[in-house]
Amino acid sequence: MRRLVFYGCFFLLVWNVSWIYAQDKEIVRQALACKDYDRVIEETNRADTLDAECREWRLQAFRALGRWTDVRNLLEEALAADTTQAGVYADLADCYRQQGNVRKASGLYAHAVRMAPEVDYLRRRYVQSLLSLEDYAQARKACHDWLSHDSLSAEAYRFLGQSFEAVDSLVPAFLGYRAAYRLDSLDAQTVARVANIFNSSEQYEDALEVTEKYRLTDTTSLDVNRQNAKAYCLLERYPEAIRRYEALKQAGDRSFLTYYYLGVSYYGDNWFYGAYDNLKEALKKAPPSPANIHTLVYFARAASRTSWKDEGVKAMEKAMEYLLPADSLKGVMYGTLAECYELNRDSEGQIRALKKRYECMPNRVLLYRIGMCYYWRKDWDNAIQYLRRYMAEVPEKEREARDEKGNLKKDTKTYYQNAEDYIKKIEEERFFEGKK
């Protein structure tokens, strides 16, 4: 009888403990559902509650709160108890990656791959870590090992392409991306990278073809739409480029390149206020520097055609400061600066810029333009000087307009003939003013 009472009490005690334990777990589940992670940690704080399920809940809470040191400690405890789980090594690698120790993470991913070579997720993480470390040779080796296990892995080919593209080996990079594209033409990352190489190689029609084909099934990929819009812009199909880039902005894309190419597209479409607004935003993302001098130049040209002409002149003057003394772009840039001064009705600044351009890129037409600037300023002496310098450089056979057969075109005047006319006008003006 005593023995029966004893077993009965023991059974009740075990049942009661199990019931309480189940109730505790239900509390944790409810806390997880409400994302009350602090409560989850508090309820699973007792060592005797840390079965596999509770440990996973505790890890989930630590991850959500960004407490990566606690995540690491729990995972290392789990590994100390069982070193046969590849997933735990991968989780620990994720933890180290979150803490910024990518090299340690890479070693753990490699170990996980050796334990479970058939799991693509582990291989993906391993290759990504090598690319982050810029260890491109090892990344290529890992991709080839992946392909030796699965020759139809589009992802492995894409990563292989990335490892070559990172060191500017565009031909093998393209071959990798092409293989990935043939295996999976609906992978957004692959399509975007193929299109990027096409755009970089000035094969804009090809970039359009692959991106438009992808957009038949998915119009939401940010990377694909960026390459698609860029191709339209570089093909000078500005209305289509504007529609694409405006859609990217509406989708939340506020990147420098989107603002820049949208500004360029508006400029190409002769909507200078739209160009001004977007290029100004681009310069906020990437402040003026030698690296983005083209943004500054486009902004200057756009601003000079709006109500903010002074901003255009200042931007162009700033761009000139970034040029090296021997920079081959200097002559072209002085020409743009002269254009900005002209639009701002600053003929003195225009003349200075034109003279600088002539120093960098001697061209007789510049002498004509300088002479005309002086003419409109009524600086007769300098006007005659530069117009005559221009005329002296024009070969005799080019002084009159002729058609393809060499016949004179009576209804067309050359710059040379215009220069003659303006010099005559100056002499007449001086005569009536009583001056020689």
C-alpha positions in Angstrom: 0.0 0.0 0.0 2.8 2.4 0.9 4.5 1.6 -2.4 1.4 2.4 -4.3 1.0 5.7 -2.5 4.7 6.5 -3.2 4.4 5.8 -6.9 1.1 7.8 -7.1 2.7 10.8 -5.5 5.8 10.5 -7.8 3.6 10.4 -10.8 1.6 13.5 -9.7 4.8 15.3 -9.0 6.2 14.5 -12.5 2.9 15.4 -14.1 2.8 18.7 -12.2 6.3 19.6 -13.2 5.6 18.7 -16.8 2.4 20.8 -16.8 4.2 23.8 -15.3 7.0 23.4 -17.8 4.5 23.3 -20.6 2.9 26.4 -19.2 6.2 28.2 -19.1 6.8 27.3 -22.7 3.4 28.6 -23.7 4.3 31.9 -22.0 7.5 32.0 -24.1 5.6 31.2 -27.3 3.2 34.0 -26.6 6.1 36.4 -25.9 7.7 35.5 -29.2 4.4 36.0 -31.1 4.2 39.5 -29.6 8.0 40.1 -30.3 8.5 40.6 -26.6 12.1 39.4 -26.8 13.1 40.7 -23.4 10.4 38.5 -21.9 11.6 35.6 -23.9 15.1 36.0 -22.6 13.8 36.4 -19.0 11.6 33.2 -19.2 14.4 31.1 -20.7 17.1 32.3 -18.4 17.1 29.2 -16.2 19.7 26.6 -17.3 17.2 23.8 -16.7 14.8 25.1 -19.3 17.4 25.2 -22.1 16.3 22.2 -24.2 16.8 22.5 -27.9 13.6 24.4 -28.5 14.2 26.9 -25.7 17.8 27.5 -26.9 16.4 28.3 -30.4 13.9 30.7 -28.9 16.7 32.3 -26.9 18.9 32.6 -30.0 16.0 34.1 -31.9 15.5 36.8 -29.2 19.2 37.6 -29.0 19.4 38.0 -32.8 16.4 40.2 -32.9 17.9 42.5 -30.2 21.3 42.5 -31.9 23.0 40.9 -28.9 25.6 39.0 -31.0 28.0 38.3 -28.2 25.2 36.4 -26.4 24.3 34.6 -29.7 28.0 33.6 -30.1 28.2 32.3 -26.5 25.1 30.1 -26.9 26.3 28.7 -30.2 29.7 27.9 -28.9 28.1 26.1 -25.9 26.0 24.1 -28.5 29.2 23.2 -30.4 30.9 22.1 -27.3 28.1 19.6 -26.7 27.8 18.5 -30.4 30.4 19.2 -33.2 28.5 17.3 -35.9 25.9 19.9 -36.9 27.0 21.9 -39.9 24.1 24.3 -39.4 25.5 25.4 -36.0 28.8 26.3 -37.6 26.9 28.3 -40.2 24.9 30.1 -37.5 28.1 30.9 -35.7 29.7 32.2 -38.9 26.6 34.4 -39.4 27.2 35.8 -35.9 30.8 36.6 -36.6 29.8 38.2 -39.9 27.4 40.4 -38.0 30.1 41.4 -35.6 32.4 42.4 -38.5 34.8 39.5 -38.3 34.3 38.3 -41.9 37.6 36.3 -41.9 36.5 34.2 -38.9 33.1 33.8 -40.5 34.7 32.6 -43.8 36.6 29.9 -42.0 33.5 28.7 -40.3 31.5 28.7 -43.5 34.3 26.7 -45.2 34.1 24.1 -42.3 30.3 23.9 -42.7 30.7 23.3 -46.5 33.1 20.5 -45.9 30.6 18.9 -43.5 27.6 19.3 -45.9 28.8 19.9 -49.5 25.4 19.3 -50.9 23.8 22.4 -49.2 23.8 25.4 -51.5 23.1 27.8 -48.8 26.4 27.0 -47.1 28.3 27.4 -50.3 26.6 30.7 -51.1 27.5 32.1 -47.7 31.1 30.9 -48.1 31.6 32.5 -51.5 29.9 35.7 -50.4 32.3 35.9 -47.5 35.3 35.4 -49.8 34.1 38.2 -52.1 33.7 40.5 -49.1 37.3 39.7 -48.1 38.3 40.5 -51.8 39.9 37.0 -51.9 38.9 36.6 -55.5 41.2 33.7 -56.3 39.8 31.6 -53.4 36.3 32.7 -54.4 36.9 31.3 -57.9 38.3 28.1 -56.5 35.2 27.7 -54.3 32.9 28.3 -57.3 34.7 25.7 -59.3 34.4 23.2 -56.4 30.7 24.1 -56.3 30.3 23.4 -60.0 32.1 20.1 -59.7 29.3 19.0 -57.3 26.6 20.7 -59.3 27.4 21.7 -62.9 23.9 23.2 -63.4 24.2 25.8 -60.6 23.4 29.2 -62.1 24.3 30.8 -58.8 27.8 29.3 -58.8 28.4 30.7 -62.4 27.1 34.1 -61.3 29.5 34.2 -58.4 32.3 33.1 -60.7 31.4 36.0 -62.9 31.5 38.4 -60.0 35.0 37.2 -58.9 36.3 38.0 -62.4 34.4 41.3 -62.7 35.9 42.5 -59.4 39.4 42.5 -61.0 38.2 44.0 -64.3 38.5 40.7 -66.2 35.4 41.4 -68.2 35.6 38.6 -70.8 35.7 35.7 -68.3 33.2 37.6 -66.1 30.8 37.8 -69.0 31.3 34.1 -69.8 30.4 33.3 -66.2 27.3 35.6 -66.3 26.3 34.2 -69.7 26.4 30.6 -68.4 24.3 31.7 -65.4 21.8 33.5 -67.7 21.4 30.5 -69.9 20.6 28.4 -66.8 18.3 30.9 -65.2 17.3 33.9 -67.3 14.8 35.1 -64.6 17.4 35.6 -61.9 17.4 39.4 -61.3 21.0 39.6 -60.1 22.3 37.7 -63.1 20.3 39.8 -65.6 21.5 43.1 -63.9 25.1 42.0 -64.0 24.9 40.9 -67.7 23.3 44.2 -68.5 25.9 46.1 -66.5 28.7 44.6 -68.6 26.8 45.4 -71.8 26.4 49.0 -70.7 30.1 49.2 -69.6 31.1 47.9 -73.1 28.8 50.4 -74.8 26.5 47.5 -76.0 23.4 49.4 -75.0 21.0 47.7 -77.3 22.0 44.3 -75.8 21.5 45.7 -72.3 18.0 46.8 -73.3 17.3 43.4 -74.8 18.1 41.4 -71.7 16.5 43.8 -69.3 13.3 44.3 -71.3 12.9 40.5 -71.6 13.2 40.2 -67.8 10.7 43.0 -67.3 8.1 40.9 -69.2 7.8 38.8 -66.0 8.9 41.2 -63.3 9.0 45.0 -63.4 10.0 45.4 -59.7 13.7 44.6 -59.6 15.6 47.7 -58.6 19.0 46.5 -60.1 17.5 45.4 -63.4 15.5 48.7 -63.8 18.6 50.7 -63.1 20.5 49.0 -65.9 17.5 49.3 -68.2 17.1 53.0 -67.5 20.9 53.6 -68.0 20.8 51.9 -71.4 17.9 54.1 -72.5 19.9 57.2 -71.3 23.1 56.2 -73.0 21.2 55.5 -76.2 19.9 59.1 -75.9 16.4 57.8 -75.7 15.7 60.3 -73.1 11.9 60.1 -72.7 12.0 56.4 -72.0 15.0 56.9 -69.6 13.1 59.6 -67.7 10.0 57.3 -67.3 12.2 54.5 -65.9 14.2 56.7 -63.6 11.1 58.5 -62.3 9.6 55.1 -61.6 12.8 54.2 -59.7 12.4 57.3 -57.6 8.8 56.6 -56.8 9.9 53.1 -55.7 12.2 54.7 -53.2 15.5 54.8 -55.1 17.5 57.8 -53.9 20.9 56.7 -55.1 23.5 59.1 -56.6 23.4 57.3 -60.0 19.7 57.5 -60.3 19.7 61.3 -59.7 22.7 61.7 -62.0 21.3 59.8 -65.0 17.8 61.3 -64.5 19.4 64.7 -64.5 21.4 63.9 -67.7 18.2 62.6 -69.3 16.2 65.7 -68.5 19.1 67.8 -69.9 19.2 65.7 -73.1 15.4 66.2 -73.4 15.9 70.0 -73.0 13.9 70.2 -69.7 16.6 72.1 -67.8 14.7 72.7 -64.6 14.2 68.9 -64.2 17.9 68.5 -64.9 18.8 71.2 -62.4 16.7 69.6 -59.6 18.0 66.1 -60.0 21.7 67.0 -60.6 21.5 69.1 -57.5 20.3 66.1 -55.5 23.1 64.0 -57.0 25.7 66.5 -55.8 24.2 66.3 -52.3 24.8 62.5 -52.4 28.3 62.9 -53.8 29.7 66.4 -53.0 31.8 68.0 -55.8 35.2 66.4 -56.2 37.5 65.4 -59.1 35.8 62.0 -59.1 32.4 63.4 -60.0 33.4 66.4 -62.1 31.0 65.4 -64.9 28.1 65.8 -62.5 29.3 69.3 -61.7 29.6 70.2 -65.4 26.1 68.9 -66.2 24.7 70.8 -63.3 26.5 74.0 -64.4 25.2 73.6 -67.9 21.6 73.0 -66.7 21.6 75.7 -64.1 22.9 78.2 -66.7 19.7 77.6 -68.7 17.4 78.2 -65.7 16.8 81.1 -63.4 19.8 80.1 -61.4 22.5 81.1 -63.9 24.8 82.4 -61.2 24.9 78.9 -59.7 25.8 77.5 -63.1 28.8 79.9 -63.4 30.0 79.1 -59.9 29.6 75.4 -60.4 31.7 75.6 -63.7 34.4 77.6 -62.0 34.5 75.0 -59.2 34.9 72.2 -61.8 37.8 74.1 -63.4 39.6 74.0 -60.0 39.7 70.2 -60.1 41.5 70.0 -63.4 45.3 69.3 -63.4 47.5 71.7 -65.4 48.0 69.1 -68.2 44.5 67.7 -68.1 43.3 67.0 -71.7 39.8 68.0 -70.7 40.8 71.5 -69.9 40.1 73.0 -73.3 36.6 71.5 -73.5 35.9 72.6 -69.9 36.9 76.2 -70.7 34.5 76.0 -73.6 31.7 75.0 -71.3 32.7 77.8 -68.9 32.5 80.3 -71.7 29.0 79.0 -72.5 27.9 79.4 -68.9 29.2 83.0 -68.9 27.4 83.7 -72.1 24.1 82.5 -70.8 24.7 84.7 -67.7 25.4 87.6 -70.0 28.9 88.0 -68.7 30.8 88.8 -71.8 34.0 89.7 -69.9 34.0 86.2 -68.3 33.1 84.6 -71.6 36.1 86.3 -73.3 38.5 85.1 -70.6 37.3 81.5 -70.9 37.5 81.6 -74.7 41.1 82.8 -74.6 42.0 80.0 -72.1 40.3 77.5 -74.4 42.4 78.8 -77.3 45.6 78.4 -75.2 44.6 74.7 -74.6 43.1 73.9 -78.0 44.1 76.4 -80.7 41.2 76.7 -83.2 40.7 79.7 -85.5 36.9 79.7 -84.9 37.7 80.7 -81.3 39.4 83.8 -82.6 36.2 84.7 -84.5 34.1 84.1 -81.4 36.4 86.3 -79.2 36.3 89.0 -81.9 32.5 88.9 -81.9 32.4 89.2 -78.1 34.5 92.3 -78.3 32.3 93.6 -81.1 29.1 93.3 -79.0 31.0 95.1 -76.2 31.8 97.8 -78.7 35.5 97.3 -78.0 36.4 98.0 -81.6 40.2 97.7 -81.4 40.1 94.2 -79.9 37.3 93.2 -82.2 39.2 94.1 -85.3 42.4 92.5 -83.9 40.8 89.1 -83.3 38.7 89.1 -86.4 41.7 89.8 -88.5 43.7 87.1 -86.7 40.9 84.7 -87.6 40.8 85.8 -91.2 44.6 85.4 -91.6 44.3 81.7 -90.6 41.5 80.8 -93.1 42.8 79.2 -96.3 41.8 81.0 -99.4 39.7 78.1 -100.7 37.6 78.1 -97.5 36.8 81.9 -97.5 33.7 81.5 -99.6 30.9 79.0 -99.3 30.9 76.3 -102.0 28.8 73.2 -102.7 30.1 69.7 -103.2 31.0 70.4 -106.8 33.0 73.5 -105.9 30.5 76.0 -107.1 29.9 79.2 -105.1 26.9 79.3 -102.9 25.7 82.9 -103.2 23.0 82.6 -100.5 25.4 81.3 -97.8 28.1 83.2 -95.9 31.1 81.9 -94.2 32.6 83.1 -90.9 35.3 84.7 -93.0 32.8 86.8 -95.0 30.9 87.7 -91.8 34.2 88.8 -90.3 34.8 91.1 -93.3 31.3 92.5 -92.9 31.7 93.2 -89.2 35.1 94.9 -89.8 33.4 97.2 -92.4 30.6 98.0 -89.9 33.2 99.0 -87.3 35.0 101.2 -89.8 31.7 102.8 -90.8 30.8 103.4 -87.1 34.2 105.0 -86.5 33.8 107.2 -89.6 30.5 108.6 -88.4 31.9 109.1 -84.9 34.8 111.0 -86.5 37.4 108.4 -85.5 39.9 106.6 -87.6 
